[in-house]
Amino acid sequence: MSAAGGPPVVIVGAGLAAWTTARELRKLDAAVPIQLVTRDNGDFYAKPTLSNAFGQKRSPDQLVTTAAAAMAQNLGVTLCADTMVTSMDTAAQTLTVEHGGKSEDLPYRQLVLATGAHPIRIPMQGDAAQAVQSVNHLDDFRRLHAELTALPPSTDGQPHAVLVIGGGLIGCEFANDLLQAGYAVHVVDPASGPLAALLPAAAAEQLRQALQDLGVVWHWGVTVQTLQAATTGAHRYVGTLSDGTSVEADAVLSAVGLRADTALAAQAGLACARGVLVDAHLQTSASGVFALGDCAQYASAGGRTLPYVMPIMNAARALAATLAGTPTALVFPLMPVAVKTPALPITVAAPHPDTQGVWTQDPATEGLLEGGAWRFVDADGAQRGFVLTGKQCSKRMEWSKATAP
Ligand SMILES: Cc1cc2nc3c(=O)[nH]c(=O)nc-3n(C[C@H](O)[C@H](O)[C@H](O)COP(=O)(O)OP(=O)(O)OC[C@H]3O[C@@H](n4cnc5c(N)ncnc54)[C@H](O)[C@@H]3O)c2cc1C
């Protein structure tokens, strides 16, 4: 246990990475002062619930599992909410923060960056281009929820429509959720099928079919070029696709991916690439400054970013031990991701993108309507990843044991 005096351990952010690090550190050290600085209000929510909340008729407020003040009290953390960290000085071990128009310097003993990621925005023309929304935070979901729930009843008896840009994991989850909530859904993507970066083609085809059966209108191999306010018809916007097709919608959701938020780190001269570079102990290129979560690019993951829940839980435990005085190298276990598409549940343990190998379907699942199983085998014959769909998802444990992380 450390001395209670002196500057605190400062954690920047109030997402899963920040709060989990605070919780794990507090378990190991009851006395160390911990200060959490975040530009949002600090309320704790599970971000994965954002893409299945419409179907469950859950309001944004209902997604908050613990209010910020209660989190801070339970964990003995000093919370600086609505406070932007604008710069940091790693030599002087201080942060500059802005709150309510005032700027001040905060000292730290150790610093943890848990600044998350930004949704990528693709350029678009048209007078309604600014109406495109992205959801990577509860506040974003609040805006989308407000837009959809404020729509007047449709004039043509047809459901309100949402145009989803991006047929990856988040786009497909929202498509499934919005359909379940009664919206018509169009999905546009330049790829040839859903989750193209993650799934073997046959598994992607199962998902494409399952969501189409539910009502998704797919637009593959195209992009949205312009978005205009509609002047006629029953919907608010008209999107024009690169093949000339027009798509009418009442809201437009962009889900084309995330980019790690490295702004603070890069400005302070820390080494960054696709994320803030961290070594096996989660330390950045500056001594005493650590990073984890969606903002980090992990040496322990072969130089990957891993924007998922399980990597954060593992990273936060290792980091807390290091912060508490027991240097602990992060070793990631295999961390399959469950894709929340109830039309066809999917579990993916993706191989490292640099791994050479092939996907093959488990022959026992060929032709089964209730789902399939695929393994990714490397050049040495080792299983390095897998995909399970439908009822085969129940074999997650068994397949995880057979897969080298
Ligand atoms: C819709 C959706 C569904 C998902 N579903 C799943 C799923 O099913 N399974 C799964 O494993 N993963 C899922 N994910 C991914 C997972 O939720 C994220 O990996 C995780 O929540 C990221 O947490 P984080 O703390 O790293 O980042 P964030 O939650 O983005 O937190 C970043 C924090 O940093 C603060 N911040 C940033 N810059 C500053 C600054 N300069 N000053 C002060 N504060 C700052 C922000 O306000 C915020 O509080 C999903 C993601 C989304 C968007």
The ligand as a MOL file (V3000), in Angstrom:
LIG
                    3D

  0  0  0     0  0            999 V3000
M  V30 BEGIN CTAB
M  V30 COUNTS 53 58 0 0 0
M  V30 BEGIN ATOM
M  V30 1 C -22.0180 0.7970 -30.1780 0
M  V30 2 C -20.8630 0.0130 -29.6290 0
M  V30 3 C -21.0480 -1.3190 -29.2680 0
M  V30 4 C -19.9660 -2.0600 -28.7880 0
M  V30 5 N -20.1710 -3.3680 -28.4580 0
M  V30 6 C -19.1270 -4.0900 -27.9950 0
M  V30 7 C -19.3040 -5.4700 -27.6340 0
M  V30 8 O -20.3930 -6.0260 -27.7650 0
M  V30 9 N -18.2380 -6.1530 -27.1460 0
M  V30 10 C -17.0020 -5.5700 -27.0100 0
M  V30 11 O -16.0630 -6.2330 -26.5640 0
M  V30 12 N -16.8100 -4.2570 -27.3290 0
M  V30 13 C -17.8360 -3.5240 -27.8130 0
M  V30 14 N -17.6370 -2.2000 -28.1420 0
M  V30 15 C -16.3100 -1.5940 -27.8740 0
M  V30 16 C -16.1490 -1.2080 -26.3850 0
M  V30 17 O -17.3660 -0.7050 -25.8950 0
M  V30 18 C -15.0230 -0.1870 -26.2430 0
M  V30 19 O -13.8220 -0.8470 -26.6170 0
M  V30 20 C -14.8490 0.4210 -24.8620 0
M  V30 21 O -16.0690 0.8370 -24.2910 0
M  V30 22 C -13.8600 1.6080 -24.9270 0
M  V30 23 O -13.6510 2.1460 -23.6550 0
M  V30 24 P -12.5450 3.2740 -23.4010 0
M  V30 25 O -12.6360 3.6000 -21.9500 0
M  V30 26 O -11.2350 2.8640 -23.9640 0
M  V30 27 O -12.9920 4.5300 -24.2820 0
M  V30 28 P -14.2370 5.5240 -24.1500 0
M  V30 29 O -15.4270 4.8350 -23.6180 0
M  V30 30 O -14.3460 6.1910 -25.4900 0
M  V30 31 O -13.7890 6.5970 -23.0810 0
M  V30 32 C -12.9150 7.6580 -23.3820 0
M  V30 33 C -13.0520 8.6910 -22.2940 0
M  V30 34 O -12.0270 9.6690 -22.4170 0
M  V30 35 C -12.5750 10.9620 -22.2360 0
M  V30 36 N -11.6350 11.8980 -22.8580 0
M  V30 37 C -11.0560 11.7910 -24.0860 0
M  V30 38 N -10.1890 12.8220 -24.2850 0
M  V30 39 C -10.2150 13.5870 -23.1680 0
M  V30 40 C -9.5430 14.7830 -22.7590 0
M  V30 41 N -8.6320 15.3940 -23.5390 0
M  V30 42 N -9.8210 15.2990 -21.5370 0
M  V30 43 C -10.7140 14.6840 -20.7140 0
M  V30 44 N -11.3870 13.5430 -21.0530 0
M  V30 45 C -11.1270 13.0080 -22.2510 0
M  V30 46 C -13.9620 10.8240 -22.8610 0
M  V30 47 O -14.8340 11.8340 -22.4340 0
M  V30 48 C -14.3700 9.4410 -22.3180 0
M  V30 49 O -14.8580 9.5400 -20.9920 0
M  V30 50 C -18.6920 -1.4410 -28.6380 0
M  V30 51 C -18.5000 -0.1030 -29.0210 0
M  V30 52 C -19.5810 0.6090 -29.5150 0
M  V30 53 C -19.3710 2.0560 -29.9350 0
M  V30 END ATOM
M  V30 BEGIN BOND
M  V30 1 1 1 2
M  V30 2 1 2 3
M  V30 3 2 2 52
M  V30 4 2 3 4
M  V30 5 1 4 5
M  V30 6 1 4 50
M  V30 7 2 5 6
M  V30 8 1 6 7
M  V30 9 1 6 13
M  V30 10 2 7 8
M  V30 11 1 7 9
M  V30 12 1 9 10
M  V30 13 2 10 11
M  V30 14 1 10 12
M  V30 15 2 12 13
M  V30 16 1 13 14
M  V30 17 1 14 15
M  V30 18 1 14 50
M  V30 19 1 15 16
M  V30 20 1 16 17
M  V30 21 1 16 18
M  V30 22 1 18 19
M  V30 23 1 18 20
M  V30 24 1 20 21
M  V30 25 1 20 22
M  V30 26 1 22 23
M  V30 27 1 23 24
M  V30 28 2 24 25
M  V30 29 1 24 26
M  V30 30 1 24 27
M  V30 31 1 27 28
M  V30 32 2 28 29
M  V30 33 1 28 30
M  V30 34 1 28 31
M  V30 35 1 31 32
M  V30 36 1 32 33
M  V30 37 1 33 34
M  V30 38 1 33 48
M  V30 39 1 34 35
M  V30 40 1 35 36
M  V30 41 1 35 46
M  V30 42 1 36 37
M  V30 43 1 36 45
M  V30 44 2 37 38
M  V30 45 1 38 39
M  V30 46 1 39 40
M  V30 47 2 39 45
M  V30 48 1 40 41
M  V30 49 2 40 42
M  V30 50 1 42 43
M  V30 51 2 43 44
M  V30 52 1 44 45
M  V30 53 1 46 47
M  V30 54 1 46 48
M  V30 55 1 48 49
M  V30 56 2 50 51
M  V30 57 1 51 52
M  V30 58 1 52 53
M  V30 END BOND
M  V30 END CTAB
M  END
